[in-house]
Amino acid sequence: MGRLLARGKVRDLYEVDEGHLLLVATDRISAFDVVLPDPIPDKGRVLTGLSLHWFDRTTDLVANHLVTAERWRFPSPFDAETSLSGRAMLVRRARVVPIECVARGYLAGSGWAQYRERGAIADVRLPAGLVEADRLPEPIFTPTTKAAAGHDEPLTLAEAAELVGRGLVERLAELTIALYERIAGAALERGIIVADTKLEFGFVDGELVLVDEVGTPDSSRFWPADAWTPGRSQPSFDKQFVRDWLDASGWNREPPAPALPPEVVARTAGLYREAYERISGERFDWYLQRMGALSDADWESCAVDLERLRREHAE
């Protein structure tokens, strides 16, 4: 294949030409900044499918770096790599803004930890008396560092402005909140609360665009709306299930990570697929077939299900 430029915890980045890159979402999964030894089947395709879903539905807010995710339209030699089907995107090469843009609508994760410690997240003061998983009075923008390794660290707006400039930070805050509200509103109609989400931006030919992934279980916290109960940790459609198992296993969060039991791998794969199907309103197998990532035998079974659903709807 082409020249590998970078390998992250989940994604591999290949050089295509001077103006384009190939972004490949693998099935690797990380927890506590450690890549686990067991992949989650089709996880990368879920991340790519949901990113495509949201890229298509947010272009009125901000442009993005996507050129195509259809493998047969990739330049050679990538078009011949069938393993890329459904999990890779040809994108415009961008000068990435060196901060992570986080929008929070609910109190969870590191935000909950910061609030318990000092009643604020970064420099955003919040009302007293909130409990874990509470809905915030309004969504807030809480940028972080973009760490090459280890944890991203929270940034105040002043610290973010020192890194990229005040005018750009203000624009990023505006876009991040607008995108979060679009994603969270649409997901809630499908029965999913988006507690928070992380976004990345970059410049292509001087234009600020959305890059990387958007609205996925890896970049967001997805909770089932019908089970939301403030005051405790929430069930989720992201990798929290894996984190909980790792914590219960007694692992000290230092590499190497323990192997995941087959039932944990299967349950996690199921949660990722369910997130795709709930949000998109489409069977995940249909996405795979559309992207050329489903075998003929699997597609025949899927087609039978589709015909049954059509008949039931007609009745």
N, C-alpha and C positions, 0 to 999 in steps of 0.2 A: 504494500500500500504506500501512500505518500509519506513524507517526512513527518515524524512525530515531533511536535513542538513542545508539548507539555502533557503531563499526566497528573491529574488531580485525584482526589479521593474517589470520585465517581466518574468524571469525564476525561476523555482523551481528546487532544486538540491536534489536528493535522494541518499542515500547510498545503494549500491548493495552488495559489499563485499570489502575486503581490497584493491583490485586493480581496482575496477570499480565503476562508478557513473552513475546515470540516469539524464540526463539534459532535462528538460521539458520546452518547450517554450509555455507559456500561451497566452491568447488573451488580457491580460492586456496591457494598453498603458500608458506611462508617458509623461509628458511635463513639462519643467522647473523644473525637479526633483521631481514632484508630480505625483503619480499614479492617473489616472482619474477614476471616478466611473463607466464608461461604457466601456465594452470590445469591441474589434473590431473583428467581426466574422472571424475565420480562420487565423487571423494574425499570431498566433504561428506556424501554418502549413506552411505559406509562409516563415517565417524565417528559419524553419527547412529545407524545400525543397530547398531553395536557398543555405543554408550552405552545404547541401549534394552535390548540383551542383558544387560548387567551391572546396569543399574538393576533389572531384573526379578529378578536372582539375588542381590541384596544387601540387599533390604528388611528382612531379619531382623537385619541388622547396624546399619543406619541408614536413616532415611527419606530421600527425595530430593525434588527440586523438580518432577519431571515430572507434568504433567496428562494430556497426550496428544500423540502424534506423528501421529495420523490427520488429514490435512488437512481432510477433510469435517466434522470436529468442531471446527475452528478457528472463532473468531468472525469475522463479516464485518468487513473485506473479505478477510481472509487465506484463507478457505475457497475463494475463487475463483481463487487464484494457483496454477495447476498446477505451476509451477516449484518450489514449496515441497515437493512430494510426496517423502517419504523423507528430506528433509534438514533439516526444521524441527521444533522441539518447542515446544509451549505449556507454559510453566513458571510456577510460582508465583514472584512477585517476592521475592527474598531480600536480606537485609543481609549481604553477602559478607564473610567473615573475611579481613583484608588480608594473608594469607600463603599461599604455596603449600606444600602438604603432600606431601613426596616420600618414598617408601619405596624402599629399594634392597636387592636381594637378591644382586646381582652387582656387580663392580667395573668401571665403564664411564663414559665421558663425562667430565663435570666432576668426578665422584667419583674417577675414576682419576687425573686431573690433580692433585687435591688430595692424594690418597694418596701419589703419587710425590714431591710437594713436602715433605710433613710427616708422612706416616704416619697421617693421620686425614682424615675428611671432616667439615668444620665442627669440632665439638668431640667427635666420636665417634672414639676411638682404635681402630685396627684392628691385627691381628697383623702382625708383620714378615714379609717375604718373599712377599707376595701378588703375583700377576701380573695383567695386564689380562684382564678377563672371568672372573676367579676367582669362585667362589661364596663369599659371605660366611658366617661361622659362623652368623649369624642375620640376618634382615632388620633394617635400621636406619631410623630416622626422621630425615630431614635437611631441615628446612624452609628455605625461601628467601623473599626479598622477592617481592612481587607488583608488578613494574615495569610502569608504563604504557607505557614505551618502553625499548628497550635490554635488557640482560641482567638476569635475576633474580640476586640475590646471595645466597650462603649465609648462614644465620643459625645462631648457637648457640641452644641451648634457652633460655638466659638472655636473649638478645636477642629471641627470639620472645615470651618471657613479658613483656618490657617493652612489646611492641606490643599484645598481646591478653590478657595475664593468665596466670599460671602454671596455674591450674586448667583453663582452656580449652586451653592447649598440651598438658597431660597427656592430656586427653580426645581431642584431635586426633591425638596420637601413637598412642594406643590404637586409635582407629578406622582410621587410615591403615595401620597394620601388619595389622590384621584384614582390611581390604579387600584389601590387597596379597596376603596369604596365600590368600584366597578366589580372587582372580583368577588368581594365578600357579599355584595348584594345579589349577584347572580347565583353564587353558590348556595346562599340561604334559601333561595327559591327551590333548590334541589335538596334541601334538608341538611345542608352542611354549614356549620359555622367556621369561618376562617378567622382564627383567633389573632394571627399575625402573619406577616409575609415579608420575605427578604427579596429585594430587587437589585439589579445592577444596570448601570448605564455606561455609555461610551460615546465617543464622537466619530462619525463617519463623514468625511469631507466637510467638517465643520458643523455638522448637524448632530444634536443630542438625540440618541436613540436608545431604546431598551435592548439589552443584550442578555446572553446566557439563557437561563430558564425563567419561567414565570408561572406562578400559581400552581406549583406542584407539591406533592407530599414531602419532598425534600426541602423545599424552600418556604413552606408554610405549615402552620398547625391547623389540621382539619379535625373538627369535632362533630359528631352526630347531634343535630339540633334538638332532637327529641329526647336526648339523654343529658342535656346540659344542666348541671347542678352546681352553682357556685359554692365554694367552700372546700373543694377537694380537687384532686387531679382528675382530668376528664378522659374518657375513652377516646381514641383517636384513630385516624386513617393514615398516620405517618409512621415513622420508625420508633415511636415511643414504646410500642409493644416489645421491640428488640431491646431497647434501653432497659425496660423493666425486667426482662429476663436476665440480662447481663448483671444488673444490680443484685438480683436475687441469687445469682450464681456465686456471688462472693468475689468476682473478678475485681482487681484493684485499679482498673482503668489504665493500666500500663501495657504496652505491647509485649508479647503477642496476645491477641484476644482469643478467648476460647472458641471452639467450633460450636456452631448453632445446631441444636437438635433438628431433625427433619420436620417435626411438627411446627417448630418456630419459623423455619424457612417457609413452609407451606402457608401458615397463617399470615405471615407478613406479605407474601406474594398476593394472597387473597385480598388483604386490606388495600394494597396499592391498586389492584384491578377494580375493586369496588369504588374507590375514590374516583377513578377515571369514569366508570360507568354512571355514577350518580351525577357527577358534574357535567359530563358531556351529553348525557341522555342517550348514549350509544353503547351497544355491546362492545366490549374490548376486542373480542374476536373479529368484529366487523372492521375495526380500525386496522388490525393486523392484516386482514385480507386486502383491504384497500391499499395498504402500503407494501403489499407483496411479501409479507412476513408470516403467512399462514400456509401450511402444507396443503396439498390437494385433499388429503383425507380429512384434515381438520376443517377445511372449508366446506366439504360436503356435509359434515355434521352440523356446522354453523348454518348452512343454507336451509337444512331441514328445520332448525329452530326458527329461522326467519320466516319461513313459509307458514309454520304453525302460528306464529304471532300475528301474521297478516290475516290468517283465517279467523282467529279469535277477535281481532279488531273489527273485521267485517261483520261478524255476528253480533 
